[in-house]
Amino acid sequence: RHGHCLTDIQALSEFIFSYPPILVGKETKRFLVMATMGSLIGLVNRIQRACTALGDYGGGDSALASLWDALPSVVVVGGQSSGKSSVLESVVGRDFLPRGSGIVTRRPLVLQLHKIEDKEEYAEFGHIPRRRFTDFSLVRQEIQDETDRITGKSKQISPIPIHLSIYSPNVVNLTLIDLPGLTKVAVEGQPESIVEDIEKMVRAYVDKPNSIILAISPANQDIATSDAIKLAKEVDPSGMLTSLLLKCERTFGVLTKLDLMDKGTNALDVLEGRAYRLQHPWVGIVNRSQADIMKNTDMIYARRREQEYFATSSDYGHLASKMGSEYLAKLLSRHLESVIKAKIPGIISLINKGIDEMEAELDRLGRPIAVDAGAKLYTILELCRAFDKIFKEHLDGGRPGGDRIYGVFDNQLPAALRKLPFDKHLSLPNVRKIVSEADGYQPHLIAPEQGYRRLIDGSLSYFRGPAEASVDAVHFVLKELVRKSIGETEQSKKTVVRLVDMESSYLTVDFFRRLPQEVEKGGLAPSPADRRAASADRKNPSSDHGIPTPERGNPSDPLGDRYADAHFRRIGSNVSSYISMVSDTLRITIPKAVVYCQVKEARQNLLHYFYTQIGRKEGEQLGELLDEDPSLMSKRQELAKRLELYKAARDEIDSVAWVR
């Protein structure tokens, strides 16, 4: 009616779950949830494969929690010759594991079983994806070769897991992690530390609170000496009720080799929970005999024989429905599904927290640098654009820093101008000296123009210091903002010095033309001190240079004697007034010049300058621009990979979120 084409149960479930609850019966939803529970195991399988591909396989020294460690998994634990490999092969229904004496399993094997409808069975390895193995003898050889690739031909072990997925109609959806068998002594070719190394690796897996322990013990040995049970008691300590009674919540006990027990004995005390009681039931297994293995007895046939053994056994017949490898696989599959479902909220929380922490750390460290030339160029341009944006925000007030430039103009420059030594330069002795020297052998006629010019030039030269200091102060601010010197600084310095030179090269004549008029109007009448000084000078017939003073009453000299102190004071006063006018002008024009030539240019053209310089560089030079501390690069790459893993895991969980 709605035009939906429903081809499988998942599509059907998505269709039904998209409708409001009132339109869908609870039983229908419950059925769909049960029917798709296998997708939860598939979810963990995919995340586990991604973890291994990106280098997260538990443990490590990282400050971030391991996603691998948080994933529920069934960990197979047992001593050497406990029948561990035979149990796995019986669960799979295929002979595929390496065999031999000593330590055969030297790397963790993550065995992911996928139930399919197709009759053709095949296997795939995580390290060689998209290659299907239909010959399981080649699977055995690949496990051996991949182990040697990491550990060499020695008897060393490695924590790096091998991922093997098997697709078959004869399995249930289940993931098992096979670990090296626990041992008590090192054999020839093994390092002395091998016993401790294996136990450390096994503990790293079974210590995880989300792990399910499959403890395998041979029935033809004293269960009290079982390495697997000893370890389970330590890491799954829900409490020893007595010396022989356990309540291990994460542990499933498996008894192998029941058919090899001494005649007249059985393992009912263990299987029925009277000797060693676990929270989960014990399961008995009858493996293929060594003769069967040598004859390559079919595994499916061996399963049927196992079922017949329990069904016809006088000791175990009443337990037959809960014995055997097929029952064990179904039991573990259901339990693993329920554990995954219960742990999903915690896993999601861990993932989200990890993503936030890694995003924050990468924001601090910077994102990983690209590899190819085009990506490198894009990265550099993006960095330039980001830098230019932040730099402009500093100048324009979006970020702190630009206000300090205003502080240079409003505080430092005026203060520097006020401290200039004009009083010393325009003191009476210095004015007399400069004016007299400027006259040379020929005294000035009306006004000592050369003396004025020398006094003004000398005064204006003092402005160079504050002008250049303003440029340097702004340059210092810009350096802090830019983190490096910018090219526009020299042009700015040239401009402000040019302003000072312009004032010196052409004086404002009108200022001096107004002086006689102002004197006539009384605006510049000599002060009483000037009059007293002039009177004293007239009594002294010669100047400091020994040159007779001109006649009094010169109509062009309002102060009388042009070499009297009052005359030089008036010159100093006039120059001082002029310099004050210039100072006020420069106080306004220097900030304008600095902003125009330095700040504005940097703001507008910095990015263009970057682009121009980058455009001249070759691919190898671009890479050099992105060079940095190798340890920092390594840390960033590690974080980026782990972030990628967490995001992929989040997406995987979201894809099956409707199951919850």
PyMOL commands that set and color helices and strands:
alter all, ss='L'
color gray80, all
select helices_A, chain A and resi 9-17+21-23+26-35+38-53+67-70+84-92+136-151+194-206+223-225+227-235+258-260+268-271+290-294+299-312+317-322+325-365+373-396+402-418+422-425+428-439+449-461+464-482+489-505+509-520+528-539+565-615+619-625+630-655+657-659
alter helices_A, ss='H'
color red, helices_A
select strands_A, chain A and resi 73-78+109-115+122-125+128-133+162-168+174-178+211-218+251-256+283-284
alter strands_A, ss='S'
color yellow, strands_A
deselect
rebuild
show_as cartoon
